[in-house]
């Protein structure tokens, strides 16, 4: 059962006007609502299988981590959490396998996918529980997973709102679904339009973004915060 405090916090994120502020509140939620001192928030593209850093927080100090880009195919444990859409705990032995600049000195990390339906938008990595790794129990993981699920819905819905880059709502939607790894056929079925119409939306969106292919289009749309 989701706590009233958690619902109120999600409502606060929904009511926030700017997308970047939503992301800040999202990463803050891991330390404000749960007994952790550190967290990172990252984007994930199913199409390119790349993770992109957004924000980190440690001891209430926020830091942008947008310079971090990681091929998730080289991070099998995080990829497992994303693929299976479930939390994965990286113990001290597992986390030593990661480059130091990605773990910020954390002795362990709980990886949590952030999803909207079957699509993974990103993931969070949290650490520094007040009672150490032993303080992470099943009930806490369930609460964290519920928070991530609610975040996924808020962030995905927000990414489909009108934007300043002059892409139509349908063009934004196909770019978002493309980033989730959906095929043209899957997009057509979900959106209730023909495959030819989906392809037309893709072509027009790529032209407006000034890119040569779909992978570049998704990356540019994420970078411009058109999609998440």
MARBA-3410 file (N, C-alpha, C, O; in Angstrom, 1 decimal):
228
0.8,-1.2,0.0,0.0,0.0,0.0,0.9,1.3,0.0,1.8,1.4,0.8 ~ 0.5,2.2,-0.9,1.3,3.4,-1.0,0.9,4.4,0.1,-0.3,4.6,0.4 ~ 1.9,5.0,0.8,1.7,5.9,1.9,1.1,7.2,1.4,1.4,7.6,0.3 ~ 0.3,7.9,2.3,-0.2,9.2,1.9,1.0,10.2,1.7,0.9,11.1,0.8 ~ 2.1,10.0,2.4,3.2,10.9,2.2,3.8,10.8,0.8,4.2,11.7,0.1
3.9,9.5,0.3,4.4,9.3,-1.0,3.4,9.8,-2.1,3.9,10.4,-3.1 ~ 2.1,9.7,-1.9,1.2,10.2,-2.9,1.3,11.7,-2.9,1.2,12.3,-4.0 ~ 1.4,12.4,-1.7,1.6,13.8,-1.7,2.8,14.3,-2.4,2.8,15.3,-3.1 ~ 3.9,13.6,-2.3,5.1,13.9,-2.9,5.0,13.8,-4.4,5.5,14.7,-5.2 ~ 4.4,12.7,-4.9,4.2,12.6,-6.3,3.3,13.7,-6.9,3.5,14.2,-8.0
2.3,14.1,-6.1,1.4,15.2,-6.5,2.2,16.5,-6.7,2.0,17.3,-7.5 ~ 3.2,16.7,-5.8,4.0,17.8,-5.8,4.9,17.8,-7.1,5.1,18.9,-7.7 ~ 5.4,16.7,-7.5,6.1,16.6,-8.7,5.2,16.9,-9.9,5.6,17.6,-10.8 ~ 4.0,16.3,-9.9,3.1,16.6,-11.0,2.8,18.1,-11.2,2.7,18.6,-12.3 ~ 2.7,18.8,-10.1,2.3,20.2,-10.1,3.4,21.1,-10.5,3.2,22.3,-10.7
4.7,20.6,-10.5,5.8,21.4,-10.8,5.8,21.7,-12.3,5.7,20.9,-13.1 ~ 6.0,23.0,-12.6,5.9,23.5,-14.0,7.0,23.0,-14.9,6.7,22.6,-16.0 ~ 8.2,23.0,-14.4,9.3,22.7,-15.3,9.9,21.3,-15.2,10.0,20.8,-14.1 ~ 10.2,20.7,-16.3,10.6,19.3,-16.3,11.9,19.1,-15.5,12.0,18.1,-14.8 ~ 12.8,20.0,-15.6,14.1,19.9,-14.9,13.8,19.9,-13.4,14.5,19.1,-12.6
12.9,20.7,-12.9,12.5,20.7,-11.5,11.9,19.4,-11.1,12.1,18.9,-9.9 ~ 11.1,18.8,-12.0,10.6,17.5,-11.7,11.7,16.4,-11.4,11.6,15.6,-10.5 ~ 12.7,16.5,-12.3,13.8,15.5,-12.1,14.5,15.8,-10.8,14.9,14.8,-10.1 ~ 14.7,17.0,-10.4,15.4,17.3,-9.1,14.6,16.8,-8.0,15.1,16.1,-7.1 ~ 13.2,17.0,-8.0,12.4,16.5,-7.0,12.4,15.0,-7.0,12.3,14.3,-5.9
12.4,14.4,-8.1,12.5,12.9,-8.2,13.7,12.3,-7.5,13.5,11.4,-6.8 ~ 14.8,12.9,-7.8,16.0,12.3,-7.1,16.1,12.6,-5.6,16.5,11.8,-4.8 ~ 15.5,13.8,-5.3,15.5,14.2,-3.9,14.5,13.2,-3.1,14.7,12.9,-1.9 ~ 13.5,12.7,-3.8,12.6,11.8,-3.1,13.2,10.6,-2.5,12.7,10.1,-1.5 ~ 14.3,10.1,-3.1,14.9,8.9,-2.6,15.6,9.1,-1.2,15.7,8.2,-0.5
15.9,10.4,-1.0,16.6,10.7,0.3,15.6,11.4,1.3,15.7,11.3,2.5 ~ 14.6,12.0,0.7,13.6,12.7,1.6,12.5,11.8,2.1,12.0,11.9,3.2 ~ 12.2,10.7,1.3,11.1,9.8,1.7,11.6,8.5,2.2,10.9,7.8,2.9 ~ 12.9,8.2,2.0,13.4,6.9,2.4,14.7,7.1,3.2,15.3,8.1,3.1 ~ 15.1,6.1,3.9,16.3,6.2,4.8,17.6,6.0,4.1,18.5,5.2,4.5
17.8,6.8,3.0,19.1,6.8,2.3,19.7,8.2,2.3,19.0,9.2,2.4 ~ 21.0,8.2,2.1,21.7,9.5,2.0,22.1,9.9,0.6,22.5,11.1,0.4 ~ 22.2,8.9,-0.3,22.7,9.2,-1.6,21.8,8.5,-2.7,21.3,7.4,-2.5 ~ 21.7,9.2,-3.9,21.0,8.6,-5.0,21.5,9.3,-6.3,21.9,10.4,-6.3 ~ 21.3,8.5,-7.4,21.6,9.1,-8.7,20.3,8.8,-9.6,19.7,7.8,-9.3
20.1,9.6,-10.5,19.0,9.4,-11.5,19.5,9.5,-12.9,20.2,10.4,-13.2 ~ 19.1,8.5,-13.7,19.7,8.4,-15.1,18.5,8.1,-16.1,17.6,7.5,-15.8 ~ 18.7,8.7,-17.3,17.9,8.3,-18.4,18.4,7.0,-19.0,19.5,6.6,-18.8 ~ 17.5,6.3,-19.7,17.9,5.1,-20.4,17.1,5.0,-21.8,15.9,5.3,-21.8 ~ 17.9,4.7,-22.8,17.3,4.6,-24.2,17.3,3.1,-24.6,18.4,2.5,-24.7
16.2,2.5,-24.8,16.1,1.1,-25.2,16.7,1.0,-26.6,17.3,-0.1,-26.9 ~ 16.6,2.0,-27.4,17.1,1.9,-28.8,18.6,1.8,-28.9,19.1,1.0,-29.5 ~ 19.3,2.7,-28.1,20.7,2.7,-28.1,21.3,1.9,-27.0,22.5,1.7,-27.0 ~ 20.5,1.6,-26.0,21.0,0.9,-24.8,22.0,1.7,-24.0,23.0,1.2,-23.5 ~ 21.8,3.0,-24.1,22.7,3.9,-23.4,22.0,4.5,-22.2,20.8,4.8,-22.2
22.8,4.7,-21.1,22.3,5.4,-19.9,23.0,6.8,-19.9,24.2,6.9,-20.2 ~ 22.2,7.8,-19.5,22.7,9.1,-19.4,22.4,9.7,-18.0,21.3,9.7,-17.6 ~ 23.5,10.2,-17.3,23.3,10.7,-16.0,22.4,12.0,-16.0,22.5,12.8,-17.0 ~ 21.6,12.2,-15.0,20.8,13.4,-14.9,21.2,14.2,-13.6,21.8,15.2,-13.7 ~ 20.9,13.6,-12.4,21.2,14.3,-11.2,21.7,13.2,-10.1,21.3,12.1,-10.2
22.5,13.7,-9.2,22.9,12.9,-8.1,22.7,13.8,-6.8,22.7,15.0,-6.9 ~ 22.5,13.1,-5.7,22.4,13.8,-4.4,23.1,12.9,-3.4,22.9,11.7,-3.3 ~ 23.8,13.6,-2.5,24.5,13.0,-1.4,24.6,14.0,-0.3,25.1,15.1,-0.4 ~ 24.1,13.5,0.9,24.0,14.4,2.0,23.4,15.8,1.7,23.8,16.8,2.1 ~ 22.3,15.7,1.0,21.4,16.8,0.6,22.1,17.7,-0.4,21.6,18.8,-0.7
23.3,17.4,-1.0,23.9,18.2,-2.0,23.7,17.7,-3.4,24.0,16.5,-3.7 ~ 23.0,18.5,-4.2,22.7,18.1,-5.5,23.8,18.4,-6.5,24.6,19.3,-6.3 ~ 23.9,17.5,-7.5,25.0,17.7,-8.5,24.5,17.2,-9.9,23.9,16.1,-9.9 ~ 24.7,18.0,-10.9,24.3,17.5,-12.3,25.4,16.5,-12.7,26.6,16.7,-12.6 ~ 24.9,15.4,-13.3,25.9,14.4,-13.8,25.6,14.1,-15.3,25.8,12.9,-15.7
25.3,15.1,-16.0,25.0,14.9,-17.4,26.2,14.6,-18.3,26.0,14.2,-19.5 ~ 27.4,14.7,-17.8,28.6,14.3,-18.5,28.8,12.8,-18.5,29.6,12.3,-19.2 ~ 28.0,12.1,-17.8,28.1,10.6,-17.7,27.2,10.0,-18.7,26.0,10.1,-18.7 ~ 27.8,9.2,-19.6,27.1,8.4,-20.6,27.7,7.0,-20.6,28.9,6.8,-20.7 ~ 26.8,6.0,-20.4,27.3,4.6,-20.3,26.6,3.7,-21.2,25.3,3.7,-21.3
27.3,2.8,-21.8,26.7,1.7,-22.6,26.3,0.6,-21.7,27.1,0.0,-21.1 ~ 25.0,0.4,-21.5,24.5,-0.5,-20.6,24.9,-2.0,-20.9,24.8,-2.9,-20.0 ~ 25.3,-2.2,-22.1,25.7,-3.6,-22.5,27.0,-3.9,-21.8,27.4,-5.1,-21.7 ~ 27.7,-2.9,-21.3,28.9,-3.1,-20.5,28.6,-3.2,-19.0,29.6,-3.3,-18.2 ~ 27.4,-3.0,-18.6,27.0,-3.0,-17.2,25.9,-4.1,-17.0,24.7,-3.7,-16.8
26.2,-5.4,-17.1,25.2,-6.4,-17.1,24.3,-6.5,-15.9,23.1,-6.9,-16.0 ~ 24.8,-6.1,-14.7,23.9,-6.1,-13.6,22.8,-5.0,-13.6,21.7,-5.2,-13.3 ~ 23.2,-3.8,-14.1,22.2,-2.8,-14.3,21.3,-3.1,-15.4,20.1,-2.9,-15.4 ~ 21.9,-3.7,-16.5,21.0,-4.1,-17.6,20.0,-5.2,-17.2,18.9,-5.2,-17.7 ~ 20.4,-6.0,-16.2,19.5,-7.1,-15.7,18.3,-6.4,-15.0,17.2,-6.8,-15.2
18.6,-5.4,-14.2,17.5,-4.7,-13.5,16.5,-4.0,-14.6,15.3,-4.0,-14.4 ~ 17.1,-3.5,-15.6,16.3,-2.8,-16.7,15.5,-3.9,-17.4,14.3,-3.7,-17.7 ~ 16.2,-4.9,-17.8,15.5,-5.9,-18.7,14.4,-6.6,-17.9,13.3,-6.9,-18.5 ~ 14.6,-6.9,-16.6,13.6,-7.7,-15.8,12.7,-6.7,-15.1,11.7,-7.2,-14.5 ~ 13.0,-5.4,-15.2,12.1,-4.4,-14.5,11.9,-4.8,-13.0,10.8,-4.8,-12.5
13.0,-5.0,-12.4,13.0,-5.2,-10.9,14.2,-4.7,-10.3,15.3,-4.5,-10.9 ~ 14.2,-4.5,-9.0,15.3,-4.0,-8.2,16.4,-5.0,-8.2,16.1,-6.2,-8.0 ~ 17.6,-4.6,-8.3,18.8,-5.4,-8.2,19.8,-4.8,-7.2,20.2,-3.6,-7.3 ~ 20.2,-5.5,-6.2,21.2,-5.0,-5.2,22.6,-5.4,-5.6,22.9,-6.6,-5.8 ~ 23.4,-4.4,-5.7,24.8,-4.6,-6.0,25.6,-4.6,-4.7,25.7,-3.5,-4.0
26.1,-5.7,-4.2,26.8,-5.7,-3.0,28.2,-5.2,-3.2,28.6,-4.7,-4.2 ~ 29.0,-5.2,-2.1,30.3,-4.6,-2.1,31.3,-5.2,-3.2,32.1,-4.5,-3.8 ~ 31.1,-6.5,-3.4,31.9,-7.2,-4.4,31.5,-6.8,-5.8,32.4,-6.6,-6.6 ~ 30.2,-6.7,-6.0,29.7,-6.4,-7.4,30.1,-4.9,-7.7,30.4,-4.6,-8.9 ~ 29.9,-4.1,-6.8,30.1,-2.6,-7.1,31.6,-2.3,-7.3,31.9,-1.3,-8.0
32.5,-3.1,-6.9,33.9,-2.9,-7.1,34.3,-3.1,-8.6,35.3,-2.7,-9.1 ~ 33.3,-3.8,-9.4,33.6,-4.0,-10.8,33.3,-2.7,-11.6,33.6,-2.7,-12.8 ~ 32.7,-1.7,-11.0,32.3,-0.5,-11.7,33.4,0.5,-11.6,34.1,0.6,-10.6 ~ 33.5,1.4,-12.7,34.5,2.5,-12.6,34.2,3.4,-11.5,33.0,3.7,-11.2 ~ 35.2,3.9,-10.7,35.0,4.7,-9.5,34.1,5.9,-9.8,33.4,6.3,-8.9
34.2,6.5,-11.0,33.5,7.8,-11.2,32.0,7.5,-11.4,31.2,8.5,-11.4 ~ 31.6,6.2,-11.4,30.2,5.9,-11.6,29.5,5.6,-10.2,28.3,5.5,-10.1 ~ 30.3,5.3,-9.2,29.7,4.8,-7.9,29.9,5.8,-6.8,29.3,5.6,-5.7 ~ 30.7,6.9,-7.0,30.8,7.9,-6.0,31.2,7.4,-4.6,30.7,7.9,-3.6 ~ 32.0,6.4,-4.6,32.5,5.8,-3.3,31.4,5.0,-2.5,31.7,4.6,-1.4
30.3,4.7,-3.2,29.2,3.9,-2.5,29.7,2.5,-2.2,30.3,1.9,-3.1 ~ 29.5,2.0,-1.0,29.9,0.6,-0.7,29.0,-0.4,-1.3,29.4,-1.6,-1.3 ~ 27.8,-0.1,-1.7,26.8,-0.9,-2.4,25.8,0.0,-3.0,25.8,1.2,-2.9 ~ 24.9,-0.6,-3.8,23.9,0.2,-4.5,22.7,-0.6,-4.8,22.8,-1.8,-5.2 ~ 21.5,0.0,-4.7,20.3,-0.7,-5.1,19.9,0.0,-6.4,19.6,1.2,-6.4
19.8,-0.8,-7.5,19.4,-0.3,-8.8,17.9,-0.5,-9.0,17.4,-1.6,-8.8 ~ 17.2,0.6,-9.3,15.7,0.5,-9.5,15.3,1.1,-10.8,15.6,2.2,-11.1 ~ 14.7,0.3,-11.7,14.3,0.8,-13.0,13.1,1.7,-12.8,12.3,1.5,-11.9 ~ 13.0,2.7,-13.7,11.9,3.6,-13.7,11.1,3.4,-15.0,11.6,3.7,-16.1 ~ 9.9,2.9,-14.9,9.2,2.4,-16.1,7.8,3.1,-16.2,7.3,3.6,-15.2
7.3,3.0,-17.4,5.9,3.4,-17.7,5.4,2.2,-18.5,5.7,2.1,-19.7 ~ 4.5,1.4,-17.9,4.0,0.2,-18.6,5.2,-0.7,-18.9,6.0,-0.9,-18.0 ~ 5.3,-1.2,-20.1,6.4,-2.1,-20.4,7.7,-1.4,-20.7,8.7,-2.1,-21.0 ~ 7.7,-0.1,-20.7,8.9,0.7,-21.2,9.7,1.3,-20.1,9.1,1.9,-19.2 ~ 11.0,1.1,-20.1,11.9,1.6,-19.1,12.4,3.0,-19.6,13.0,3.1,-20.7
12.2,4.0,-18.8,12.6,5.4,-19.1,14.0,5.7,-18.6,14.7,6.5,-19.1 ~ 14.3,5.1,-17.4,15.6,5.3,-16.8,15.7,4.4,-15.6,15.0,3.4,-15.4 ~ 16.7,4.8,-14.7,16.9,4.0,-13.5,17.5,4.9,-12.4,18.1,6.0,-12.7 ~ 17.4,4.5,-11.2,18.0,5.1,-10.1,18.9,4.2,-9.4,18.7,3.0,-9.4 ~ 20.0,4.7,-8.8,20.9,4.0,-8.0,20.9,4.6,-6.6,21.3,5.8,-6.5
20.6,3.9,-5.6,20.6,4.5,-4.3,21.5,3.8,-3.3,21.7,2.6,-3.5 ~ 22.0,4.5,-2.3,23.0,3.9,-1.4,23.0,4.7,-0.1,22.2,5.6,0.1 ~ 23.9,4.3,0.8,24.1,4.9,2.1,22.9,4.9,2.9,22.4,5.9,3.5 ~ 22.3,3.7,3.1,21.2,3.5,4.0,21.7,3.7,5.4,22.8,3.5,5.7 ~ 20.8,4.3,6.3,21.2,4.6,7.6,21.7,3.4,8.4,22.5,3.6,9.3
21.2,2.2,8.1,21.6,1.0,8.8,22.5,0.1,7.9,22.7,-1.1,8.2 ~ 23.1,0.7,6.8,23.9,-0.1,5.9,23.1,-1.0,5.0,21.9,-0.9,5.0 ~ 23.8,-1.8,4.3,23.2,-2.7,3.3,22.2,-3.6,4.0,21.2,-4.0,3.4 ~ 22.4,-4.0,5.3,21.5,-4.9,6.0,20.1,-4.2,6.2,19.2,-4.9,6.6 ~ 20.0,-2.9,6.1,18.8,-2.2,6.4,17.8,-2.3,5.2,16.7,-1.8,5.3
18.3,-2.8,4.1,17.4,-2.9,2.9,16.6,-4.2,2.9,17.2,-5.3,2.7 ~ 15.4,-4.1,3.2,14.5,-5.3,3.3,13.4,-5.3,2.2,13.3,-4.4,1.4 ~ 12.7,-6.4,2.2,11.7,-6.6,1.1,10.6,-5.5,1.1,10.2,-5.0,0.0 ~ 10.2,-5.1,2.3,9.1,-4.0,2.3,9.6,-2.7,1.8,8.9,-2.0,1.1 ~ 10.9,-2.4,2.1,11.5,-1.1,1.7,11.6,-1.2,0.1,11.4,-0.2,-0.5
12.1,-2.3,-0.4,12.2,-2.4,-1.8,10.9,-2.3,-2.5,10.8,-1.6,-3.6 ~ 9.8,-2.8,-2.0,8.5,-2.7,-2.5,8.1,-1.2,-2.6,7.5,-0.7,-3.6 ~ 8.3,-0.5,-1.5,8.0,0.9,-1.4,8.8,1.8,-2.4,8.2,2.6,-3.1 ~ 10.0,1.5,-2.6,10.9,2.1,-3.5,10.4,1.8,-5.0,10.4,2.7,-5.8 ~ 10.1,0.6,-5.2,9.6,0.2,-6.6,8.3,0.9,-6.9,8.1,1.3,-8.0
7.4,1.1,-5.9,6.1,1.8,-6.1,6.4,3.2,-6.5,5.8,3.8,-7.3 ~ 7.4,3.8,-5.8,7.8,5.2,-6.0,8.3,5.4,-7.5,7.9,6.3,-8.2 ~ 9.1,4.4,-7.9,9.7,4.5,-9.2,8.6,4.3,-10.3,8.7,4.9,-11.3 ~ 7.7,3.4,-10.0,6.6,3.2,-11.0,5.7,4.5,-11.1,5.3,4.9,-12.2 ~ 5.5,5.2,-10.0,4.7,6.4,-10.0,5.5,7.5,-10.7,5.0,8.4,-11.5
6.8,7.6,-10.5,7.7,8.5,-11.2,7.6,8.3,-12.7,7.5,9.2,-13.5 ~ 7.7,7.0,-13.1,7.7,6.7,-14.5,6.5,7.2,-15.2,6.6,7.8,-16.3 ~ 5.3,7.1,-14.6,4.1,7.6,-15.2,4.1,9.1,-15.3,3.7,9.7,-16.3 ~ 4.5,9.8,-14.2,4.6,11.3,-14.2,5.5,11.8,-15.3,5.2,12.7,-16.1 ~ 6.7,11.2,-15.4,7.8,11.7,-16.3,7.4,11.4,-17.7,7.6,12.2,-18.6
6.8,10.2,-18.0,6.5,9.8,-19.4,5.3,10.7,-19.8,5.3,11.2,-21.0 ~ 4.3,10.9,-19.0,3.2,11.8,-19.4,3.7,13.2,-19.6,3.2,13.8,-20.6 ~ 4.6,13.7,-18.8,5.1,15.1,-19.0,5.8,15.2,-20.3,5.8,16.2,-20.9 ~ 6.5,14.1,-20.7,7.3,14.2,-21.9,6.5,14.3,-23.2,7.0,14.7,-24.2 ~ 5.2,14.0,-23.1,4.3,14.0,-24.2,3.5,15.3,-24.3,2.7,15.5,-25.2
3.8,16.3,-23.4,3.1,17.6,-23.5,3.7,18.4,-24.6,4.9,18.2,-25.0 ~ 3.0,19.5,-25.0,3.6,20.4,-26.0,4.9,20.9,-25.6,5.2,21.2,-24.5 ~ 5.8,21.1,-26.6,7.2,21.6,-26.3,7.5,22.8,-27.2,6.7,23.2,-28.0 ~ 8.7,23.3,-27.0,9.1,24.5,-27.7,9.9,24.2,-29.0,10.4,25.2,-29.6 ~ 10.1,22.9,-29.4,10.9,22.6,-30.5,10.1,22.4,-31.8,10.6,22.1,-32.8
8.8,22.7,-31.7,7.9,22.7,-32.8,7.6,21.3,-33.4,7.3,21.1,-34.5 ~ 7.8,20.3,-32.6,7.3,18.9,-33.0,5.9,18.8,-32.6,5.5,19.3,-31.5 ~ 5.1,18.2,-33.4,3.7,18.0,-33.1,3.6,16.9,-32.0,4.6,16.2,-31.7 ~ 2.5,16.8,-31.3,2.3,15.9,-30.3,2.5,14.4,-30.8,3.1,13.6,-30.1 ~ 2.0,14.1,-32.0,2.2,12.8,-32.6,3.7,12.5,-32.8,4.2,11.4,-32.7
4.4,13.6,-33.3,5.9,13.4,-33.6,6.6,13.2,-32.3,7.5,12.3,-32.2 ~ 6.2,13.9,-31.2,6.9,13.6,-29.9,6.6,12.2,-29.5,7.4,11.5,-28.9 ~ 5.3,11.8,-29.7,4.9,10.4,-29.2,5.7,9.3,-29.9,6.2,8.4,-29.3 ~ 5.9,9.5,-31.3,6.7,8.4,-32.0,8.1,8.4,-31.6,8.8,7.4,-31.5 ~ 8.7,9.6,-31.3,10.1,9.7,-30.8,10.2,9.0,-29.4,11.2,8.3,-29.2
9.2,9.3,-28.6,9.3,8.7,-27.2,9.2,7.2,-27.4,9.9,6.4,-26.7 ~ 8.2,6.7,-28.2,8.1,5.2,-28.3,9.3,4.6,-29.0,9.6,3.4,-28.7 ~ 9.9,5.3,-29.9,11.1,4.8,-30.6,12.2,4.7,-29.5,13.0,3.7,-29.6 ~ 12.3,5.6,-28.6,13.3,5.5,-27.6,13.1,4.3,-26.7,14.0,3.8,-26.1 ~ 11.8,3.9,-26.6,11.5,2.7,-25.8,11.8,1.4,-26.5,11.7,0.3,-26.0
12.2,1.5,-27.8,12.5,0.3,-28.6,11.3,-0.3,-29.3,11.4,-1.4,-29.8 ~ 10.2,0.4,-29.4,9.0,-0.1,-30.1,9.2,-0.1,-31.6,9.9,0.8,-32.1 ~ 8.7,-1.1,-32.3,8.8,-1.2,-33.8,7.7,-0.3,-34.3,6.8,0.2,-33.6 ~ 7.8,0.0,-35.7,6.8,0.8,-36.3,5.4,0.1,-36.2,4.4,0.8,-36.0 ~ 5.4,-1.2,-36.3,4.1,-2.0,-36.2,3.6,-1.8,-34.8,2.4,-1.6,-34.6
4.4,-1.9,-33.8,3.9,-1.7,-32.4,3.4,-0.3,-32.2,2.4,-0.2,-31.5 ~ 4.1,0.7,-32.7,3.6,2.0,-32.5,2.3,2.2,-33.2,1.4,2.9,-32.7 ~ 2.1,1.7,-34.4,0.9,1.8,-35.2,-0.3,1.2,-34.4,-1.4,1.8,-34.3 ~ 0.0,0.0,-33.9,-1.1,-0.7,-33.1,-1.5,0.1,-31.9,-2.7,0.3,-31.6 ~ -0.5,0.6,-31.2,-0.8,1.3,-29.9,-1.5,2.7,-30.2,-2.4,3.1,-29.4
-1.0,3.4,-31.2,-1.5,4.7,-31.5,-2.8,4.7,-32.4,-3.5,5.7,-32.5 ~ -3.1,3.5,-32.9,-4.4,3.4,-33.7,-4.3,4.1,-35.1,-5.3,4.6,-35.6 ~ -3.1,4.0,-35.7,-2.9,4.6,-37.0,-2.1,3.6,-37.8,-1.7,2.6,-37.3 ~ -1.9,3.9,-39.1,-1.3,3.0,-40.0,0.3,3.1,-39.8,0.8,4.0,-39.3 ~ 0.9,2.0,-40.3,2.4,2.0,-40.2,3.0,3.1,-41.1,4.0,3.7,-40.8
2.3,3.4,-42.3,2.8,4.4,-43.2,2.7,5.8,-42.5,3.6,6.6,-42.6 ~ 1.7,6.0,-41.7,1.5,7.3,-41.0,2.6,7.4,-39.9,3.1,8.5,-39.7 ~ 2.9,6.3,-39.2,3.9,6.3,-38.2,5.3,6.7,-38.9,6.0,7.5,-38.3 ~ 5.6,6.1,-40.0,6.8,6.4,-40.7,6.9,7.9,-41.2,7.9,8.5,-41.1 ~ 5.7,8.4,-41.6,5.7,9.8,-41.9,6.0,10.7,-40.7,6.7,11.7,-40.9
5.4,10.4,-39.6,5.7,11.1,-38.3,7.2,11.1,-38.0,7.8,12.1,-37.6 ~ 7.8,9.9,-38.1,9.2,9.7,-37.8,10.1,10.6,-38.8,10.9,11.3,-38.3 ~ 9.8,10.5,-40.1,10.5,11.3,-41.0,10.4,12.8,-40.8,11.5,13.5,-40.8 ~ 9.2,13.2,-40.5,9.1,14.7,-40.3,9.8,15.1,-39.0,10.3,16.2,-38.9 ~ 9.7,14.3,-37.9,10.4,14.6,-36.7,11.9,14.7,-36.8,12.5,15.6,-36.3
12.4,13.7,-37.6,13.9,13.7,-37.8,14.3,14.9,-38.6,15.4,15.5,-38.4 ~ 13.5,15.3,-39.6,13.8,16.4,-40.4,13.8,17.7,-39.5,14.7,18.5,-39.7 ~ 12.8,17.9,-38.7,12.8,19.1,-37.8,13.9,19.1,-36.8,14.4,20.2,-36.5 ~ 14.4,17.9,-36.4,15.5,17.9,-35.4,16.8,18.0,-36.1,17.8,18.3,-35.5 ~ 16.8,17.9,-37.5,18.1,18.1,-38.2,19.0,17.0,-38.1,20.3,17.2,-38.0
18.6,15.7,-38.0,19.4,14.6,-37.8,19.3,13.6,-38.9,18.4,13.7,-39.7 ~ 20.2,12.7,-39.0,20.3,11.8,-40.2,19.6,10.4,-40.0,19.2,9.8,-40.9 ~ 19.5,10.0,-38.7,18.9,8.7,-38.5,18.2,8.7,-37.1,18.2,9.6,-36.4 ~ 17.5,7.5,-36.9,16.7,7.4,-35.7,17.5,7.5,-34.4,17.0,8.1,-33.4 ~ 18.6,6.8,-34.4,19.4,6.8,-33.1,19.8,8.3,-32.8,19.8,8.7,-31.6
20.2,9.0,-33.8,20.6,10.4,-33.5,19.4,11.2,-33.1,19.5,12.1,-32.2 ~ 18.2,10.9,-33.7,17.0,11.6,-33.4,16.6,11.4,-31.9,16.2,12.4,-31.2 ~ 16.7,10.2,-31.5,16.3,9.9,-30.1,17.3,10.5,-29.1,16.9,11.1,-28.1 ~ 18.6,10.5,-29.5,19.6,11.1,-28.6,19.4,12.6,-28.5,19.5,13.2,-27.4 ~ 19.1,13.2,-29.6,18.9,14.7,-29.6,17.6,15.0,-28.9,17.6,16.1,-28.2
16.6,14.3,-29.1,15.3,14.5,-28.4,15.5,14.4,-26.9,14.9,15.2,-26.1 ~ 16.2,13.4,-26.4,16.5,13.3,-25.0,17.3,14.5,-24.5,17.1,15.0,-23.5 ~ 18.4,14.8,-25.3,19.2,15.9,-24.9,18.5,17.3,-24.8,18.7,18.1,-23.9 ~ 17.5,17.5,-25.7,16.7,18.7,-25.6,15.5,18.6,-24.7,14.7,19.5,-24.5 ~ 15.4,17.4,-24.0,14.3,17.2,-23.0,12.9,17.2,-23.7,11.9,17.5,-23.1
12.9,16.8,-25.0,11.6,16.7,-25.7,11.0,15.4,-25.2,9.8,15.3,-25.0 ~ 11.8,14.4,-25.0,11.4,13.1,-24.5,12.3,12.7,-23.3,13.3,13.4,-23.1 ~ 11.9,11.7,-22.6,12.7,11.3,-21.4,13.2,9.9,-21.6,13.9,9.4,-20.7
END
